[in-house]
Amino acid sequence: MPVFCLFFRITLRKAEVFSAKISLLLALLFFIAAFGFWQLAKTAMAKAFVWPMLVAGVFMVAVSAGLYLANKPRISQFETAYNSNAKAFVQKETVRTAKSQHDLAKVFKVLPLIIIAAALLIVFVNEPLWRAIGITTIALMTILMFVDSNTNARNTAYHQRLTAEKQ
């Protein structure tokens, strides 16, 4: 079993930690936008964005924390697990990445549905708060699709590498 598999896995975890940092930066942008709307808003529509942007920012902080806390400790654990039993490590990782691919396929079905529902909310509800919620939801789901599409690409490449290593 080549060490390249281990190197690839550690690189993948570091990329996920980087995604967590990007998510945190995007959360900060939501907070800055909420602060800007709070301080500068003159219309009812602009004022309506304060709370949805704050909620989206808090949600992105939670996503970022989840990515970081799930992946940072794993970086050092992978080398130990690989060195103790490389074959079991590859088997376990193959199962885990297959499950991740299945879960990400569901995410890419649900997020567009949420975007469609938010778009319908904007079209059919004439309240500024609900329109702000719809617009913020579309922005948030788009960001999540961006982060998850990168995760999906890395996971797929890693899964293919593991499958090739098993054969």
KAPEUR-V390651 format. One record per run of one state. SS is the DSSP state (a for helix, b for strand, c for the rest). FROM is the first residue (numbers start at 1). LEN is the number of residues. If there is no record, write none. Layout:
<<SS FROM LEN> <SS FROM LEN>>
This chain:
<<c 1 2> <a 3 38> <c 41 3> <a 44 4> <c 48 1> <a 49 36> <c 85 1> <a 86 39> <c 125 3> <a 128 39> <c 167 1>>
